[in-house]
Amino acid sequence: MKNIFIILLIIISKNLFSQTSETRYDTCSALQQYQGEWRYENGNDTIRIYLRFYRNYSQNFDLISDDLIGWHEYKKGNVIIESNYQYRFMQLPYNYDGDSLQNNLFSILMGLGGCNTAANKLWGSITDYNQNKENHNIIATLNSGGTIMNWKQEHREGWGYLTGSTGMTLPKQFTLIKQ
């Protein structure tokens, strides 16, 4: 009887204390094709985006996820309008809960919708530093060759009502070429 009680206690305690984290791994290795430097040029406008693979161990959200984080630079001629590009080779934190985003260490956070649905499509957000650090939604689609990325971003209607923001610094839609 004592042995049965001990076995039941072990089973119950194992179930109570087992890790319950949600995991979202890139099981199809689709994120790697997005890594690296991307560039858009149109007249005087130049946009550079740098994306890196990142496995986040989020303690605040009890989540382990494979994501892309990124940095961007927007120039008109030789004048930098917005940039955190200098941080693109920084040592990545264990998790990005709070400080990394708030301290402008990276401005882009993206993930897959899933391997079965659309491995050539990313969803995420970008921080617009010139518009009170608003986050804009991103959908990025990759061509079959992995060399051209169509970037679309938007924000909700009425966004900026309390902040005084008037729109988006980057164009709403542009095409990036892998460098």
C-alpha positions as CSV (number, residue, x, y, z in Angstrom):
1,M,0.0,0.0,0.0
2,K,2.8,2.4,0.9
3,N,4.5,1.7,-2.5
4,I,1.3,2.5,-4.4
5,F,0.9,5.8,-2.5
6,I,4.5,6.8,-3.4
7,I,4.0,5.9,-7.1
8,L,0.8,8.0,-7.2
9,L,2.6,10.9,-5.5
10,I,5.4,10.8,-8.0
11,I,3.0,10.7,-11.0
12,I,0.9,13.6,-9.6
13,S,3.9,15.7,-8.8
14,K,5.4,15.1,-12.2
15,N,2.2,16.3,-13.9
16,L,1.9,19.3,-11.6
17,F,5.5,20.5,-12.1
18,S,6.1,19.7,-15.7
19,Q,6.9,22.5,-18.0
20,T,3.8,24.0,-19.7
21,S,5.5,26.4,-22.1
22,E,4.0,27.0,-25.5
23,T,6.5,26.4,-28.3
24,R,6.5,27.7,-31.8
25,Y,9.5,26.2,-33.6
26,D,10.4,26.8,-37.3
27,T,10.2,23.1,-38.1
28,C,10.3,23.7,-41.9
29,S,13.4,25.9,-41.6
30,A,11.7,28.7,-43.6
31,L,12.9,31.6,-41.5
32,Q,16.5,31.1,-42.7
33,Q,15.7,32.2,-46.2
34,Y,14.7,35.7,-44.9
35,Q,18.0,36.2,-43.0
36,G,20.4,38.8,-44.1
37,E,20.4,42.3,-45.7
38,W,17.6,43.5,-47.9
39,R,17.5,46.8,-49.8
40,Y,14.9,49.1,-51.5
41,E,15.9,52.0,-53.7
42,N,13.6,54.5,-55.4
43,G,15.0,57.8,-56.5
44,N,16.4,59.4,-53.3
45,D,14.8,56.9,-51.0
46,T,16.8,54.0,-49.7
47,I,15.6,51.5,-47.1
48,R,17.9,48.8,-45.7
49,I,16.5,46.0,-43.5
50,Y,18.6,43.4,-41.8
51,L,16.9,40.3,-40.4
52,R,18.3,37.6,-38.1
53,F,16.9,34.3,-36.8
54,Y,16.2,34.3,-33.1
55,R,14.9,31.7,-30.7
56,N,13.2,33.6,-27.9
57,Y,12.7,32.2,-24.4
58,S,10.0,34.6,-23.2
59,Q,9.5,34.3,-19.5
60,N,6.7,36.8,-19.3
61,F,4.6,34.9,-21.8
62,D,5.8,31.4,-21.0
63,L,6.6,30.9,-24.6
64,I,9.5,29.6,-26.7
65,S,9.4,30.8,-30.3
66,D,11.5,31.0,-33.4
67,D,11.3,34.5,-34.9
68,L,13.1,37.0,-37.0
69,I,14.2,40.2,-35.4
70,G,15.5,43.1,-37.5
71,W,16.8,46.5,-37.8
72,H,16.1,49.2,-40.4
73,E,17.5,52.4,-41.9
74,Y,15.6,54.9,-44.0
75,K,17.5,57.6,-46.0
76,K,16.4,60.4,-48.3
77,G,19.5,61.1,-50.3
78,N,22.3,61.3,-47.7
79,V,20.0,62.2,-44.8
80,I,19.1,59.5,-42.4
81,I,15.4,59.8,-41.5
82,E,15.2,56.8,-39.2
83,S,17.7,54.2,-38.2
84,N,18.7,51.6,-35.6
85,Y,20.8,49.7,-38.2
86,Q,24.0,50.1,-36.2
87,Y,22.7,47.5,-33.7
88,R,22.3,44.7,-36.3
89,F,25.3,42.7,-35.1
90,M,24.6,43.0,-31.4
91,Q,24.6,40.1,-29.1
92,L,21.0,38.9,-28.9
93,P,19.3,38.7,-25.5
94,Y,18.0,35.5,-24.0
95,N,14.5,36.9,-24.4
96,Y,13.0,40.1,-25.8
97,D,10.6,40.8,-23.0
98,G,10.4,44.5,-22.8
99,D,13.7,46.2,-22.7
100,S,15.1,45.3,-26.1
101,L,12.2,46.8,-27.9
102,Q,11.8,49.8,-25.7
103,N,15.5,50.7,-25.9
104,N,15.4,50.6,-29.7
105,L,17.9,47.7,-29.9
106,F,15.8,46.2,-32.7
107,S,12.7,47.5,-34.5
108,I,11.3,44.5,-36.4
109,L,9.8,41.3,-35.0
110,M,8.4,38.7,-37.4
111,G,7.3,35.1,-37.4
112,L,5.8,32.5,-39.7
113,G,2.1,31.8,-40.0
114,G,3.0,28.1,-40.0
115,C,4.9,25.7,-42.2
116,N,1.8,24.1,-43.7
117,T,0.0,27.3,-44.6
118,A,2.5,29.8,-46.1
119,A,6.2,29.3,-45.5
120,N,6.8,32.2,-47.9
121,K,4.8,34.7,-45.8
122,L,5.8,36.4,-42.6
123,W,3.7,38.4,-40.2
124,G,5.0,40.9,-37.7
125,S,5.5,44.5,-36.6
126,I,7.9,47.4,-37.1
127,T,8.5,50.3,-34.7
128,D,8.1,53.7,-36.3
129,Y,10.4,55.9,-34.2
130,N,9.4,59.2,-35.9
131,Q,5.7,58.5,-35.1
132,N,5.9,58.1,-31.3
133,K,7.3,54.6,-31.5
134,E,4.0,53.3,-33.0
135,N,4.0,49.6,-34.1
136,H,2.8,49.0,-37.6
137,N,1.7,45.6,-38.8
138,I,3.8,43.9,-41.5
139,I,3.1,41.2,-44.0
140,A,6.1,40.2,-46.0
141,T,6.0,37.7,-48.9
142,L,9.0,36.1,-50.5
143,N,9.3,35.0,-54.1
144,S,10.1,31.4,-55.0
145,G,13.8,32.3,-55.6
146,G,14.2,33.8,-52.2
147,T,15.6,37.0,-53.6
148,I,12.6,39.4,-53.6
149,M,10.5,40.3,-50.7
150,N,7.2,42.3,-51.0
151,W,6.7,44.4,-47.8
152,K,3.4,45.8,-46.8
153,Q,2.7,47.6,-43.6
154,E,-0.4,49.3,-42.1
155,H,-1.8,50.6,-38.9
156,R,-5.3,50.7,-37.6
157,E,-7.7,53.5,-38.4
158,G,-7.6,56.2,-35.8
159,W,-4.1,55.1,-34.7
160,G,-2.3,58.1,-33.3
161,Y,-5.4,59.8,-32.0
162,L,-3.9,60.3,-28.6
163,T,-0.2,60.4,-29.6
164,G,-0.4,63.0,-32.4
165,S,1.1,60.7,-34.9
166,T,0.2,61.5,-38.5
167,G,1.0,58.4,-40.5
168,M,4.0,56.2,-41.3
169,T,7.6,57.1,-41.9
170,L,8.3,54.3,-44.3
171,P,6.3,53.8,-47.4
172,K,3.2,51.7,-47.0
173,Q,4.4,49.1,-49.6
174,F,7.8,48.5,-51.2
175,T,9.9,45.7,-52.7
176,L,13.2,44.6,-51.2
177,I,16.0,42.9,-53.0
178,K,18.3,40.5,-51.1
179,Q,21.9,41.7,-51.0
